Amino acid sequence: MFDQVYSFFQLGLFHVLNLASWDHLLFVIALAVPFSIDHWRILFGWLGVYVAAHLVGFCLVYFSVLGLGDLSLAFLNPLFVVFLSLHNIFRERQSKRSKFFGLLFTVSLILGGLHGFISTTALASNFTADNAVFVETLSYHLGLFVGLITTALVTLLIGFFDHVLLRFSRRDWIIFVSALIIGLVLPFLVKSAPW
């Protein structure tokens, strides 16, 4: 049983922590950039919303409550990342956080749920037995959460060191990283556009 838990935990962890998952990495970086290291709990909460939505989306499709056919995230992933990065660049002052937090909640919920819908087939093919589905699913999502938190924590630490050691202003850091993300994602967005 422990081998199953560990195996699915690793599957979730390395689903995020590899360069082939650029969409996960850039989404988390775009989500984390506006936060200072003092607000890590809030950021981890949004990542928890993403993972919870992912779990719910997965369960809805796996247990045949909802069927989405061949839905593709090839266009939606980069679109959400670009949208979030643009919002980081043009957002209002941080004193008006409620709108910013509403956006983060919505983006985390939608993207997490859509990823959960899509990952059902790939994840279900790894299940070892019907009676272990619950444990394996939770293990996978725990690994996914740890991978997202690791990426966010590294982003927060780099932002902290750039601010303290290199004397980047928070505003310049947010604009620089968000613009860099947009530059990396735009070719994928154009390539995957449905038109």
N, C-alpha and C positions, 0 to 999 in steps of 0.2 A: 504494500500500500504506500509506504514512504517513497519508493521508487517512482510510482505513478505521480504522486504529489510533486516531487522534485523535478521530474521530467516535464510536467505541464507548467510548473513555475518557470523553468528555464525557457520553455517554448514562448511563454508570454514575455519574459524579460528580454530575450534576444529578438523577439518580434519588433521591439522598439530600438534596442541598442545595436543596430547594425546599419551600415551606410545604405543598404538597399531599401531601408525604411525611411528614406529621406523625407517623405510626407509627414510621418510621425515626428521626426526630429525637428523639422522646421516649424510644424504647428506648435510644438511645446516651446521652442525658442521664441516664436512670435508671441505666444501667450505669456511667457515669463519675462520678457524684456522690460515691460513697463514697471515691473515690481522691483522694489528694493529688497535686500536680504532681510530687513525687518518684517516684511509682510509675507514671509514664506508660508505661514499657516493658511492664509487666504488663497494663495496660489495652489497649494496642495489640495485645498478644498475643491477648487475648480477642476483639478485633475481627477479628484474623486468623483465629481459629477460626470466627467467624461467616461470613466471606467464603469460607473453604475449604469449610465445610458448604454454603454457597449454591452454590458451583461444583460440588460433588459432586451435590447435589440436582438442579441444572440438567442436568448430564450424564446422570444416571440416567434422567430423563424424556426428554431430547432424543434419546438413542440407544436409546430404547424398552426399557431394562432394567427400568424400573418405570413403571407407568401409574397415575395417581391420579384420573382422571376430572375432575370439576368440584369439586375441593377448594377451599374458600373460607377465607381467612385473616381475613375480616371480623370474626370473633369472637375468634380466637386471638391476633391482634396486641395488641389492647387488654388481653386477659386476661393475657398475659405481661408487659406493661408495668406493669399494676396489681400483679401478683404481685411483680415485681422491686422496685417502689417500696415496697410493704408490707414486703418483706424488708429494704430499706434502713432503714426506720423502726424495725423491731422486732428487727433482727439482734443477735447477741451481740457482746460487746466485740471490737475488732479483733485482739486477741491470739489469738483463735481463728479465724484466717484460713482454715484448710484447708477448713472447711465452706462458708465464703463463696465461696472459689475453686471448689469443686466445683459449687456452684449456678451460678456464672457460666459455667463450662464447659458444663454441661448446658443452660442456657437459650440460650447462644450457639449451641451445636450444633443444638438442636432448631429454634429460630426461623430460623437460617440455612438449614438443610436444607429447611424448609417453604417459605421464601421462594424458594429455588432451584427447588423443584417448581413453584410457582405462576408464576414469571416466565418459564418456558420458552416458552410461546406468544408472549408479548409480545416477548421478546428475539429469538426465532427469526424472527419476521416482519421483523426489520430486517437479517438476514444478507444480504450481497450476492452471495455465491457459495459453493458447497459446499466449495471448496478453501480458503476463508478463515475457516471456522467456528472453527478453533482460535485463530487470532490475534484475531479479533473477540471471542470469548468471554473470552479472557484480558485483552484491553484493557478490556472492560466491567467485569470484576471488579476490575481494578486501579483504575479510576475509582471504583467502588463503595467500595473500601478507602480511597482518598484522601478521599472524601466523609465516610465514617464517622470517619476520623482527624481531619479538620478539625472536625467537630462535637464530638468528644471533647476536642480541644485547646482549643476555645473554652470548653467547660464547665469544664475544669481551670483555665484562666486566670481565668475569672470567679470560681470558687471560691477561688482564690489571692488575688485582689484583695479579695474580700469578707472573707476571713480576715485579711489584712494591713491593709487600709485601713479597713474598716468594723468590724473587730474581732468579726466573727461567729465563734462557736466552730464547730469542725468538725461537732460533733453537731447544733447548731442549723441549720447550712447543709444538712446531709443531710436532716434532718426537714422543713425548710421546702420545699426543692426537690421532695422525694419526695411530700409532701402536695399541692403545687401540681400535679404531674404526675397524681396520682390524681384530683384535681378536674377536670383537663382531659380525662382519658380516660374517666371513669365514664359520661358521657352517650353516648359512642360504644360502650362496652361494653354498656350497657342497650339501645341502639338495634339493635345487631347480634346480640343474644342469639338463639340458635336456638329458644328456647321461646316 
